[in-house]
Amino acid sequence: MFDGIQRRIVSLWFPRLATDRVLRQRLIDAPFVLTLKQKNANRIYCLNPDAARKGLYRGMSCADARAFCPSLQSASADPAKDKQFLLILRRWATRYCPWVGIEGEDGLVLDITGSAHLWGDEPAMIVDMRRRLAHAGVCVQIGVGDTRGAGWALAHYGEGTAQQGDMLGALAPLPVAALRLSDDISVALHRLGLRTIGDLAAAPRAPLTRRFGPGLLLRLDQALGNQSEEITPLAEPPHYGVRMTLPEPIGLLSDVTAGTERLLVQLCAKLKAQEMGARMLCVTLRRVDMGEQQVELRLAQPLRDAKRILPLFERGLSEVEAGFGIDQLRLEATQVEPLPAQQISHVSGRANDKLDDLISRLGARIGLENIKRFLPADSHIPERSFIVAPAAYSDPQSGWSNANLRPLCLFPPEPIAAHGPRPPSQFRWRRMPLTTGRATGPERIAPEWWLSDENWRSGLRDYWRVETKQGRRLWLFYTPQNPGWFVQGEFA
């Protein structure tokens, strides 16, 4: 009871949360399941109503499911995205009340005490929930009661509303599993003849406590309202923003820089407390004429060091038009990433720090996405042995796994006139007559049979490193199946 107001709890259960999330993006008018590898086999993780009508169920192996339903369509489950979708639904549910918590992996619990009158009454609020979720393509079962346990039980086993003050009357016909008991306890109660909550409530309490412990009756008392059970809403994510209002307008670059430095110190303290680092920062400067200017900074790596970040703001702040003066500065980290504390020394990290700062400075001019780096890839095919990735969003590798020398410059194979499996003593390449001085090889590379590549249809390749007397150091290969010589690269 809260100041004479009866507490009311709403439980929302989304039995098909995972498939609803996927089917919202692409409509499939057929039996559909999401699969997840469990116990060394792909099993059904979630399914739509069409699949359930075919006799499929959660935990069923995919092989058995396809035998029952040849027209079955499937996709891989993604529990992380399902969790994110549930968080989105939790945020949506705060339109009904501010006290919203997560219930397991597929449910929400709302404390609507004192909020139902904003929608007319409690039934009108429930109707609005159903209508909006149905319009969004989300299946839901709703239970309403005076307690969290009663709401959960009605959502999962009864889907209804319990009258105020009569939880036992609403829960009595439901099975004992509706008390959020483990399967072992539920089976043991069934063997004792206690099949419903009403049977359990009428049974002597002392023998039940001796046999099952205090947890069984605690769940019963929580559902009936004899024991309190709190709802813990998720805390709002921290806001990484600070501001400064000035008593007198400023206009000099040195003053704006000093104000930005003070804000950076405060912001970095917030980031350090949460073990986070800023990847994108934005300084908003408000002028006395109510106009605003923004200076955005994108960093190559997450940072929370004010001394390193401040010089990177220099170019952007120098372009600010102060007008008649600036009377407010606001600094916000618009994009953050985890940055746990690390052990440091007098030598660790200095080289990487300078490189990251250089990438940030160049990125402010030409864009971070335009600064690339080469990274090794897990392939012995020369064209696939590396990838090109944005330097700001990738970590440099310590070394390349391939111990054999590779040319710095690779290009599509260019044929040359030569015969035999040994490198030619003389040949022409790009209209230049060349004479072989030394040849090292061969290094045989076979095609990756699991990938289709038109360039490797000729089969095996024998690669040679050829040093010419004219100074060219070339990478040649010979194709035994379809005899021919090609030049594919040049060493520096």
Secondary structure, DSSP 8 states (H G I E B T S, - for coil): -BTTB---EEEEE-TTHHHHHHHTTS---S-EEEEEEETTEEEEEEE-HHHHHTT--TT-BHHHHHHH-TT-EEEE--HHHHHHHHHHHHHHHTTT-S-EEEETTTEEEEE-TTTGGGGSSHHHHHHHHHHHHHHTT---EEEEESSHHHHHHIIIII-SB--TT-HHHHHTTSBGGGGT--HHHHHHHHHTT--BHHHHHHS-HHHHHHHH-HHHHHHHHHHHTSS-------------EEEEEEEEEE--HHHHHHHHHHHHHHHHHHHHHTTEEEEEEEEEEEETTS-EEEEEEEEEEEE--HHHHHHHTHHHHHT---TT-EEEEEEEEEEEEE-------SSTTHHHHHHHHHHHHHHHHH-GGG-EEEEE-S-SSGGGSEEEEEGGGS---S--S--S---SEEEEEEEE---SSS--SEEEETTEEEEEEEEEEEEEE---TTS--GGGTT--EEEEEEEETTS-EEEEEE-SSS--EEEEEE--
